[in-house]
């Protein structure tokens, strides 16, 4: 493999355009064009196979030790049992009081908390009655995605028949309005940034039901090219097709640097031909959808749960009609 670096690509583009690599002003312009082509290529398909990555997220254990002292209109909450420092900060986790009769199912977000301390602040005043010994639960339902995460493709969780379903942020918000159930994640959405309004921080994967114990999830996503290519940086594009950056840069460079639209069109054609080849290869890396219906009810599953030696028998594993599930 040639393993072309950005420097190799830049030099080839400069040589075609007859620009001395010692001309720093022009080379800065060449670098901008190459990086623009690179970002455009990454954006042309939301699921390029060469942009796919994987991240592991383990959900956090819910905390509900002791009781909490809550007062209407007051954001400060005091727990009778302080969490161990190992739980970390509860900031951005949710605080619920199941016995809140005045505002049933209300969910509060913890705005400030120091790991190991018994006092925390809510994002707004408590909306129930005064209670010095309220049963409560603190859940973590939002988890930071990798900073280079562009689009979440799949959320895998173990021990269930179907993957976690990805839904929209507003659908998730509506679900959490009335459903306070806890357990293994069934649905998930990509929500706001870790620091609201700051796109330089990680985005959040919000899950539901509220996780009560650690559950392992594998997140498959496409990454964004967050940094400009320079020096010995290698593009994420496979080396077999990296010349697409050269062709794309020359298609733009000849009209800009030399006012040569004819050569620009020639390299545009080369760029499109290589891009079409990349798209054809991309299809080989995508899931194939068959035309025959899946026979899930005959598999090793029953009511969404994996059949094990403890609950399997011939009647459950073989020759069952859909109505017999």
N, C-alpha and C positions, 0 to 999 in steps of 0.2 A: 504494500500500500504506500502511496506517495505521502500520505499524512500531511497534506498541505496546511500550513499555518496561515494566520492572517497576513503575516509579513510576505509569505510566498504569493498569496493572492494579490496583495497590493502591488508588489513588484511586477507581476505579469500584467496587471491592468495598466500600470504606468508605462511599461514598455510598449504595449499596443498603442497607447495614446501618445507615445514619443515625449513623455514627460520625464525629466531627470529626477531620480529619486532623491537627489540632494536639494531639490526645490521644495522646501518645507511648506511654503504657502500653498502650492498646488497639491502637495501630498496630503495636506489637511483636508482639502476639498475631495480628493479621491477617497480618503478614509470615510468621509461623511456619506458619499454615494454608496460605497460598499456596505456600510452598516444599514443604510436605508433599504437597500435591496434585501439584505439579510432579514431585517424585521418584517418587511413585506412578505417574504417567503414564509416565515414562521406563522404569519397571520392568515395565509391563504387557505390553510386547512386547520380546523380546530383540534385535530387528533393525529397529526403526523406521528408515525411510529417512532421516529428518531427524537421526538420530544417527550415521550412517555417516561414517567418516573413512578416510584412507589414510596409511600410513607406509612409508618406504623403509628397508630394512635391507640393508647389504652385508656379507657374511660376511668374516671376517679370514683372512689368509694363515697357514698353519701354519708354525711355527718349528721347525727341526731342524738348525741349524748346529752343527758340532762334535760333541762328546760330552758326557756328564754323569757326574759322580761321585756314586754312590748307595751308601748303607750301610743294611743291614737295621735296622729299628727307629728310624731317624733321619729326621727330617722335613726337614732341610736338604739341599738339592741345589745343586751348583756346576756351572755350565756352562763349558766351555772357551772358548767364544766368547760374549761378552756381546751381547745383542740391541741394536740401535740404539734410541734413545729413541722413534723413530717407531712402533715396534711397540706402544708404550704399556705399561701394567702388565699382567702375566700373571695377576693375581689373578682367581680364579674360573674360570680356564681349566683344561683337563685336561692332565695329564702322563702319558705312556705310555712304557713301555720294551718294545718288541716282543720283545726277546731274554730277557725275564724267564721262565726255565723253572720257577722254584719257585712262581710265582703267575701263570700265563699269563692274558693279557687283562686283568690288573688295571689299573684306571684311577684315577689320583689327582687330586684337585682342588687347585690352587694356592691357598693361603690368604693368603699375603703375598708381594708382589714390588714392587720399585720400578723404574719404567721405566728401561731402560738398564743395569741391574745384572745381574751374572752369577750371583748367589745368589738362591735362592727357597726358600720354605717350603711343604711339602705339608700337607694337612689332617690327615694321620696318618703314622706311621712307614712307611718303605718296606718292602715285604714280599718282596723278592727277595734274591739273593746280593750280596755286596759286588762292586762293579764301578767301577773308576776311569775307564773309557772306554766307557760304555754308550751305544749308539745310542738316541735318544729322539725324541719328537715332542710338541709343545705345540699343542693345538687350542683354538679358541674355539667351543664348541657352544651357548652361551647368550647371548642378546642382549636388551637392555632394550627392552620395549615402551613406548609412550607412557604417561605417567602417568595420562592420562584413559581408557586402554583398559579397556573393560568386557568385551566378548566378541569374540574373533577369529572372523571369518566366513570368511575365505579367505586363503590364502597363495599368491601367484602367483610362479612362477619361469619364466624364459625358456628356450626351446629344447627343451622337453619337451611331450609330448602332454597329460598330465594335471597338474592342480595338485598342489602338495605336500599329502599326506594328513595331516589332523589326527587324532591319536590321543590316548589318555588318558595322564596322567603315569606311571601304574604300568606300562602297556604299553611306554612309552618306556624306563622303568627296566629292564624285563626285556629289551628289545632290546639295550640297551647292555651287558648282562652278558656277552654272548658275541660280539657283532658289533663289531669294531673297525675296520670298513672306513672309508675316507675317500673324499670326492668331493662331488658336488653334493647338496644336501639333497633328500631324497625324502619324509621324514615329519617332522612337527613337533608339539610339544605346548606348552601354556601351563603353566608350572611355578611354582615358588615365587617369592616376592618377591626383589628384588635383595639386600636385607638380610633374611635369614631371620627370619620372625616379625614384620617391620615392614611393616604394610599401607600406610604412607605412601610407601614406595619403589615403584619400577616393578616390574611382574611380568616374568618372563623367557619368551622364546620359545626353546625348546630344539629343536635340529634334529639330524637324523641322515641319512646318514653324517656323520662329522666333516669339516667343510669344509677343503679343502686350499688353495684359492685364493679370491679374492673372487667371490662369486656375488650377483647382484642379486635381491632379493626385495621384492615389494610386499605389504604387510599391509593387508587391508581389515578394519575392526573397527567396533564401535559404541562411542561414547564415553559416559562417565558424567558427570552434572552434578556435578562435584566441589565447586563453590562455591555458597553461598547467593545467591539473587537479591536485589538491592537497587539502589536508585538508578536509573541509566540502563541497567542490564543488560537485555539482551533474551533471552527464553527461546529455546531451540533449536527449539521448536515453530514450524512455518510460521505466518506472520501470518494466513493464512486461517482457522486453527483455534485461535488463541491464546485466544479467548473461552472455551475449555474450562477454562482456569485460573480464570476468573471464575466460571463456573457451578459448578465443583468447590468453590471456596472458599466460595461462598454456600450451597451444599448443606450444608456443615459449619457455616458461620457463623451462619445463622439459628437453628438449634436451640441453639447454644452462647451466642451473644450476646443473642438476643431470645426464646429459648424458643419459637420459632415453627417447629414441625415441619411444618406444612402448606406454608409457603413453602420450607422445606428440601426437601421431597419434590418440589415443582415444579422447583426448580433441579437436583435429582438427575436428573429426567427430561431436562432440557435437557443436562446433563452427559453422560448416557448416549447421547442422540441424536447429540451432536457426536462423542463417542468412536466410535460405530458408523460415522459418516461417515469418520473418520480411518482406521479399520480397513479400510473399503472402498477408500480411496485407497491404503493401504499395499499391498494385494494387487496393484495395478497396477505397483508398484515391485519386485515379487518375481519371481524366475525362473519362467517357465512350463514345466511339465513335460509333454512330449508323450507320446502313447501308442504311437507308432511307434518301433521299435528304431533306435538310431543305426547308421549305416553306416560306422563308423570305419575299417574295413579298406580301404575304397575311397578314403579321403582321402589327403592328402599326408603320410602318416606310414608308417613301417615300423619295427616293433619298438620303439615308444616314441620314435623319433627323427624329427625333421623331415626330409622329403626335400628335398634341395637339388639344384641343377643338377649337382653333382659325383656324386651317387649315384642320380639319377632316370633311369629309362628307361620305355618304354611298358609293359613288363611289370610294373613296380613301382607305377606310378601308375594304371593302368586295368585293369579286368576281371580282378581277382585274387579267387579264392575264398579263404575263411578258411583252408582247409587248405594253401594255397599260400604263406602268409606266411613 
